[in-house]
Amino acid sequence: MNPPELAGIQVFGYGLIDVAIGVSMYVVGMAMLLALWRLLRGPTVPDRIVALDTLNVTAIAELMLLGMHLKSAIYFEAALIIAMLGFVSTVVLSKYVMRRDIVE
């Protein structure tokens, strides 16, 4: 007997992986909305920087899930670019908050 593959399991007429990706996209979308709310509403500048970093990470996760859903590799490359830019922006903003100067 061969064990069933995950792609062969059906939930509501769709594959299990497709349902899991769809549900994950909604959950990550809600996390993006919450991070956007903290970015706009944050009482302090460090709170806004953390919210911006969280928004960056959730955008990367959403792009990865979209790439898996559409079975396209271009979204993975876009997520990599956003990850690099997000890291640099977080470091620069944190340095600016700490020293009020970006260039040493």
C-alpha positions in Angstrom: 0.0 0.0 0.0 1.3 3.4 -0.9 0.7 6.3 1.6 -1.5 9.1 0.2 0.3 12.2 -1.0 -0.6 15.6 0.4 -1.5 16.9 -3.0 -4.1 14.0 -3.3 -6.0 14.9 -0.2 -9.1 16.9 -1.0 -10.8 19.5 1.3 -14.0 21.0 0.0 -13.1 20.0 -3.5 -9.7 21.6 -3.4 -6.2 20.2 -2.7 -5.1 20.4 0.9 -2.0 22.5 0.0 -4.2 25.0 -1.9 -6.5 25.4 1.1 -3.6 25.8 3.5 -2.0 28.5 1.2 -5.3 30.3 0.9 -5.9 30.4 4.6 -2.4 31.5 5.3 -2.7 34.3 2.8 -5.7 35.6 4.7 -3.9 35.3 8.1 -0.8 37.1 6.8 -3.1 39.8 5.3 -4.7 40.4 8.7 -1.2 40.7 10.2 -0.3 43.3 7.6 -3.4 45.3 8.5 -2.5 45.2 12.2 1.1 46.2 11.4 -0.2 49.1 9.3 -2.4 50.2 12.1 0.6 50.2 14.5 2.7 52.1 12.0 0.1 54.8 11.7 -1.0 54.9 15.3 2.3 54.0 17.1 2.9 56.3 20.1 6.7 56.5 19.6 9.2 56.4 16.8 10.7 53.0 17.8 7.2 51.5 17.8 6.8 52.7 14.2 10.1 51.3 13.2 9.2 47.9 14.6 5.8 48.1 12.8 7.6 48.9 9.5 9.9 46.0 10.0 6.9 43.7 10.7 5.1 45.0 7.7 8.2 44.2 5.6 8.3 40.6 6.9 4.6 40.1 6.3 4.9 41.5 2.8 7.7 39.0 2.1 5.5 36.2 3.5 2.6 37.3 1.4 4.8 37.3 -1.8 6.1 33.9 -1.0 2.6 32.5 -0.5 1.4 34.2 -3.7 4.3 32.6 -5.6 3.4 29.2 -4.2 -0.3 29.7 -5.1 0.5 30.9 -8.7 3.4 28.4 -9.1 5.7 31.2 -10.3 9.3 31.8 -9.3 9.3 35.6 -10.0 7.6 36.3 -6.7 10.4 34.6 -4.8 12.9 36.9 -6.5 10.8 40.0 -5.6 10.6 38.8 -2.0 14.4 38.5 -1.9 14.8 42.1 -3.1 12.2 43.4 -0.6 14.0 41.5 2.2 17.4 43.2 1.3 15.8 46.6 1.1 13.8 46.1 4.3 16.9 45.1 6.3 18.9 48.1 5.1 16.0 50.5 5.9 15.5 49.1 9.4 19.2 49.5 10.1 19.3 53.0 8.8 16.1 54.1 10.6 17.3 52.6 13.9 20.7 54.3 13.5 19.0 57.6 12.9 16.8 57.2 16.0 19.8 56.4 18.2 22.3 59.0 16.9 20.2 61.5 14.9 22.9 61.0 12.2 23.0 58.4 9.4 26.5 58.9 8.2 29.4 58.6 10.6 
